[in-house]
Amino acid sequence: AMIAEVTEVIEEIKQRIERILGSCYINHNSDLPCIKENMLKNNHQMSYREASRLLFVLYLLDYLRGSYDSKGIYDWFNRRRSQLDGLSPAELLDGNWNPNGPIAQEILELASSLAQ
């Protein structure tokens, strides 16, 4: 039951983000003009930093959902990896992180390799 609840929450968040970011999410476009345009068009108050982080996490979830159920996704985020210097994605995506920075891109690359 817990996994079903997590799946529902993920879907709800994804739908909200799609409504806020529109074509940026659909086209995997994380550039500032696209995000700002969609946020203004949808009359939503969110900083560029928040929007770009949410978009990044959605990309991660899209890759992971092809290989894992909700528990597997949770485990993936918390599993330490040698490619990340022994840290987990959750540890590296805590605090002040940049979705366009090298660490985030390394995490995205790990997730995207599951979809290949």
C-alpha positions in Angstrom: 0.0 0.0 0.0 2.9 2.4 0.8 4.4 1.9 -2.6 1.1 2.6 -4.3 0.8 5.8 -2.3 4.3 6.9 -3.3 3.5 6.2 -7.0 0.3 8.3 -6.7 2.3 11.2 -5.2 4.9 11.0 -7.9 2.2 11.1 -10.6 0.5 14.0 -8.9 3.7 16.0 -8.6 4.6 15.2 -12.2 1.2 16.5 -13.4 1.5 19.7 -11.4 5.0 20.3 -12.8 3.8 19.6 -16.4 1.1 22.2 -15.8 3.6 24.8 -14.5 6.5 24.1 -17.0 4.4 22.9 -20.0 6.5 22.5 -23.1 9.8 22.8 -21.2 9.1 19.5 -19.4 7.7 17.7 -22.4 10.6 18.7 -24.6 13.3 18.3 -21.9 14.2 21.9 -22.3 15.7 23.3 -19.1 16.9 26.7 -20.4 15.9 29.8 -18.6 13.8 31.5 -21.3 11.6 28.4 -21.8 11.0 28.0 -18.0 10.3 31.7 -17.5 7.9 31.9 -20.4 5.9 28.9 -19.2 5.8 30.1 -15.6 4.6 33.5 -16.7 2.0 32.0 -19.1 0.7 29.7 -16.3 0.8 32.6 -13.8 2.9 30.6 -11.4 5.3 32.1 -8.9 8.4 29.9 -8.7 12.1 30.8 -8.9 14.1 29.7 -11.8 16.3 27.7 -9.4 13.2 25.8 -8.0 11.8 25.2 -11.5 15.1 23.9 -12.9 15.6 21.6 -9.9 12.0 20.2 -10.2 12.6 19.7 -13.9 15.8 17.8 -13.2 14.2 15.5 -10.7 11.4 14.8 -13.2 14.0 13.8 -15.8 15.5 11.5 -13.2 12.1 10.0 -12.4 11.3 9.5 -16.1 14.5 7.4 -16.5 14.1 5.5 -13.3 10.4 4.6 -13.8 11.4 2.6 -16.8 13.4 0.2 -14.7 12.1 0.5 -11.1 8.9 0.5 -9.1 8.4 3.2 -6.4 10.5 1.2 -3.8 13.2 0.7 -6.4 13.3 4.4 -7.1 13.6 5.2 -3.4 16.4 2.7 -3.1 18.2 4.0 -6.2 18.3 7.5 -4.7 19.7 6.2 -1.4 22.2 3.6 -2.7 25.8 4.7 -2.4 27.8 4.5 -5.7 31.4 4.2 -6.5 30.8 6.5 -9.5 29.7 9.2 -7.0 32.7 8.8 -4.7 30.8 6.5 -2.4 27.9 8.8 -1.9 24.3 8.3 -2.9 22.3 10.6 -5.3 20.1 11.7 -2.3 23.2 12.8 -0.4 24.5 14.8 -3.4 21.1 16.4 -4.2 20.7 17.7 -0.6 21.3 21.3 0.2 22.6 23.7 -2.4 23.0 21.9 -5.7 22.9 23.0 -9.3 20.9 20.9 -11.8 23.3 22.0 -14.5 26.4 21.3 -12.5 28.8 18.3 -13.0 27.5 16.3 -10.0 23.9 16.5 -11.0 24.8 15.7 -14.6 26.7 12.6 -13.4 23.6 11.5 -11.5 21.4 12.1 -14.6 23.9 10.1 -16.7 23.7 7.2 -14.2 19.9 7.2 -14.4 19.8 7.6 -18.2 22.0 4.6 -18.6 19.2 2.5 -17.2 17.0 3.5 -20.2 19.5 2.4 -22.8 
